[in-house]
């Protein structure tokens, strides 16, 4: 009996090529394999804009048959800029891959071959995030928010740091859409979620997308009641102390500090205090670490009144969960590690990160953008991927922190070419 030939399947731009070692025509036959079920029909998209929808993805693929898709989200429920798409046939896989670096809403999208395991993992992670967010939602607060099921929610990004509730209300006044409530998502008040009385009001409010508050370009995107509740909880947990009564800062003693690793993105001090419960974290002692770009690293420190309290907290709460993430705890004796904000200023403190750049931007373009501001010589760096293509992010170092802060305050939301640029301190 003749042994069956061995094939190697290769995904091409429009077909599946089967390479057979015994073929007379150079070893290549263009024909569908007898069993296509084991071949992946999943592709991964990277670099998607924040407000992307499934309709945007379907329009991007055009004639490609899209069977199902999942837009990836992080622990806070926000889009990560990636998605997995299962197409209808192996031929569609090749067509989808040929659309690598095509545009969606002005962003160049990378398309890669993926597999079913990653598709299902993304679906399961989104489900876990939804479940965790529902569990963390205050029942009483949710009841008050859902009294009127017709209410709608919009997220506002790019607000000035000194923005107030009155500024937000005036922003929507020209379209006669008055917010009923406003929840701030960050201490710097550069992002918030507004509640509107109806879907009609929300539609009118969305027409303000791209308008300005002061010198800042404001971006609007649909949100949800869950997002509003999370923002309201953040605002409550991080409310400013009463005037004349500064927040107490605890000075930990040796062996009284516990390090936490594996925290979910967006975790607050209040959630950490709640996590330790009866272990009695010292008031005002929680420190959440941020990296050089101002993003949380997943690490935090909490101090206790005595070393015995710290050891008890580690024994009782190690490997317990916050949301869908389990937390690693260990005791830290070095007091300098317990207060990240007390470390000496590094050279990154005077650096600014730029996001939203076009893929053809150059260092000279960025230097011209900051004309009139004192940039350190040779400090402009455009980040690139492994193939040498810019990824839309750059770093600029200024001569001091004050100059960097002035540039962010004046130029955030400005444009380079036809792209609006987001600036933040590293």
N, C-alpha and C positions, 0 to 999 in steps of 0.2 A: 504494500500500500504506500502510495506517495505521500510524504509528509506535507502538511499544509504550509504554504509560504508564510514567512514572518513579515509583518507589515509595520511600518512606522508612520503614524498619522501626524501630519503637519498642518496647522491652521494657516491658510493663506487668505489674501484679501477678499476672495470671492468664492472659494471652493476648498474642499478637503483633498489634499494630495496624499496619495498612499505610495510609499516607497517599498518596492518589493525587490529583494536581493536577486531573484532569479529572472527578472524581467529583461527582455531583449532591447527595450527602448530607453536604455540608460537607467533603468530601475525605477521609473516614475510612471504611474498610471493615474489618470484623472477620472476617478469614479467613487461613488459613495461606498463606504465600507458596509459589510452586511449587517453589522450590529453597531449602531451609533449611540446606544443608550449610555455607554460608559464614558463618552466624551463630554467635556464640560460645555455648557451653553451659557455660562455666566461670565460677564465682563465687569471690571471694576472701573469706576469713574473717580478721578481725583481732581481737586481744584474747583469744585462747584461753588457758586456764590451763595451767601448765607440764606437769602430768601427763596432758593430754588424750589420748584414744585415738581411733582411727577409729570405734569403736563409739559413743563419745560424740557424734561429729559426725553419724553416721547417725541416732541417736536425736533429735538436735536438729532435723534436717530432717524427721523423721517420715515423712509420706506422699510426700515428694519422692523420686523415683527417683535414687539416687546410683550413677553408673556407675564412677567411680574418684576417688581423691583422693591428695594428697600433703601431709604435715605438714612445714612448712619447718623447717630446722635451721641452726644457725650452724656455724662452723668446728670447734667442739668437739663437735658432734653433739647439742647441747641444743636443745630446741624454742624457736623465736623468738616463738611466740604467733600465728603466721599459718599458713594452710593454703589450698590451692586444691582446689576440688571440681568435677568434671565431672558434670553431671546428665544424666538420660536424654533430656530433650526440651526444646524451647523453652518450652513451657508450664510445666515445672518450674523454669525460670530465673526466671520471674515470681513463682512461689510462694516460691522461695528468697529472692529479694530482699525479699519482703514480711516476712521473718523478721528483718530488720535490728533489732539491739538486743535480740534474744531472749537468754535465759540459758543458759549451760553451766556447771554447778558453781558457781553464784553469780556468774559473770562475765557482763557484758553484751557480746555479740558483734556486731561490725560486719560487715555483708555488702555486698559491692560486686560489680558486674559486672567480669569480667576477660576474658582471652583465652587461646588455646591456647599462644601463645609463652611467656607467663609460667608456665603450667602445666609445660611441658616444661623450661623453664629451672630451675624449682625441683627437678624430678626429677633433672636432670643435675647440679645443684649438690650434692644429697644424695649422689648416686653418687660425685662427686669427693671429698667429705668422707670417705665410707666408704673409698675407695681410699687416700687420703692417710693416714688413721688406721691402716690395715692396714700401710702401708709404714713408718710410724714406730714401729710396735710392735716391741719387742725380741723376736727369735725365741726366745732361750733363756728369757726371762721368761714368754713366752706358753706355751711348752711346759710349764713348771712349773705354770702356772695351769690348763692344760687336761688335766691328768692325770686329773681326775675330772670327767667331763662333766655330772654331776648338780648341780654347784654353782650357786648362785644369788647375785644381787647386788642390793643395795638402796642407793639414795642417800639420805642424811640431810641435811636443810637446817635452818638456824635454830638450830644448836647454840650454847651459850655459848662465849665466846672462850677461856675457860680449860678447856674440855672435854678430858678425857683418854680413853685407851682403856678404862680401868676404868669411867668414867661410861657409855660406850656399851655395854659389856658388861652393866652393871647395868640399863640401860634395857630390854634385851630379856629379862632374867632372869624376870620374871613369866610370860612365855609360853613359857619353856623353849626359847629359840632363841639359842644361843651363837654369836657370830661367830667364824669361824676366822681371818680376817685383816681388818685395818682399814687403809684408805688415805685419808689426809687430802688434801683438794682445795685448801686455801688455807693461807697462813701463819698466819692468825688462828684456824685450826682451828674454823671455824663451819660447815664442810661436809665430809662424808666419804662414802666408799662402803665398805660392809661386805660381806664374803664369808660366805655361809652354806653349810652342808654339803649341803643338799638343797632341792628346791622346797617340800617340806612345811615345813621350817624357815622358808623365806621367806614362805609364806602365814601362818604363825603370827606372824612378825615384823611383817608389814604391818598386823596388827590393832592395833599400837601407834601407828599414824599419828594425830597430834594429841595424843599424850601429852606430858608435860613433862619436861625435865631442868632442875632448878632452877626459875627463873621463865620459862624459854624454851619456847615451843611448837615442837615438832619435826615437820617435814613429811617424810614418806617417799614415795619413788617408785621403781618398778622401774628397775634399771640393767642393765649388761651387762659382760662380761669386758673389752671394749675400754675402757669407762669406768674400770674398776678399774685397768687397766694404765696409762692416762693419769694417774690420780691417784697411783699408785705412783711413776711417773717424776717427777711434780712433787715429791712428798715427798723423793725421793732428791736431786733437783737443788737443793732449797731447805732441806736439812737444816741444823739449827743448828750453828755451829762448835763445836769442842771447847772445854770449859770452860778458861779461862785462855789461849786462843789466839783472840783476836778476828779476825773476817774482815778480810783486807787490803783496803784501799781505795786504788786507784791515783789519783794526782794527775796528770792529763794535761798535757802541755806544748803549746805553740802548734802547730796543724796536726796533732795526733795523734788527733783525735776524728773518728769517722765516725757520721753520722746514718742511721738505718734507718727507712724508711717503708713502710707496707703490710703490717705484721706480722699474722698471724692472731690472733684472740682466743684467749687462753690460752697464748700463746707464753711460754716460760720462759727464764731466763738460760742454762741449760744448752744449750737448743736453739740459742740465738744463738752461743754459743761453738762448738758443733758446726758451725754454718753456716759460720763463718769458717775452721774447720779449721786448716790449716798456716799461716794468716796470723798466728797467735799473738796473740790478744786479751790485753791485760794482765789479770792476775788481779784479780777483784773489781771490774772497771771497767764492767760492763754496767748501764745504767739503763733501765728500762722505764717510759715516761711514763703517768700516769693523769690522767683529766680531773677536773673539780670534783666529780663524783659517785663517784669512786673506781673508774671503769672504765678499762681500758686503751684508749689512743687509736690503737694501731697504730704508734706511733713509739717508737724506742729509740735510745740512744747507746752506742757502744762505743769505748774508747780503746786506743791502741797505744803501744808504747815510743818509736817515732820517727815523724816525718812520712813517711818513706819507706815504713814498714810500713803506715801508713794509706792512702797512695796505692795501694800494691800491693793492699790488700784491696778498695778500690773498683774497681780495674781488673779483678780476677779474679772478684769475687763480685756485681757489680752486675747486677740483673735475674735473679738466680738464685732458686730457689724454696725456701720453707719450707712444707711441706705442699702445699696447692694455691694458695698465694699467691706471686707474684713480688715481690721486695724491691727498692726503690729505695735506692741508697746515694749519699751525697755527703759531702765533707769539711766539717767545721765548725771554724772558727778560734776562735769566741767560747767561752771556757771556761765562761762562766756557763750556756750552753745544754747543756753536757755533764753537768751535775749538777742535774737538775730539783728534787731534794729540798732543795737549798741555797738555793732562791729564797725571798725574804721571804714570810711568811705573808700570805695575802690574806683579804679579808672572807669568802670562801666557806669558809675553814677552820673557822669556828664554825657552819656550817650543817649541817642534817640533812635527808635526803631520806626521805619516807614513801612506801611502795608498798603496794598492795592495798586502797586506800580505796574505799568505795562511791561511786557516781556522784551521790549526793545529799548528800555530806558538805559542810560549810561551814567557813569560817575559824574561826567560833566553836567548832564541834565540836573542831577540832584544838587550839585554845587551851585548851579545858577538859581535853583529853587530857594536856597538858603542865602542868597546874596544879601549882604547887610548884616549878617550874623557871623560871629567869630567861630569858624570851624577849625579844629586842629588840623594841621597840614597832613595830607595823605590819609585822612581817617574815613573817607567814604568807602563803604564796602557793599557791593551788590551781591546778595546771596544767589548761588546757582545750584542746580541739581548735578547729579553725577555725569550727565551728558553735556554739562556746560551751559545749559539754558537757564536764564534768570527765572526765579520762582515768584517774583512780585514783592520781594521783601529786601530791605536794605538797612544798614546801620550807619549812623553818622556820630562822630564824637566831637564835642565842643570843648572850648578852652576851660570852661568851668560849669558847674551845675546851674548857676543862675542864668547863663546864656542859653543852655539847653532848655530850661523851663520857659524862658521867654520865647524861644522858637516854637515850642509846642503850643503855647497859649495863642500866639499870633497866627500860625500857619496851619494848624490842624484843620483838616477839611478843605485845604487849598488844592489846586490842581497842577499836575505835570502833564502836559499834552491835554488829552481829553479824559484823564482819569482823576477822580477825587482821591486824595491821599489821607490816610489816617496816621497820625503821629502819636507816640507815647514814649514816656521815659523808660529806659531799660532798668 
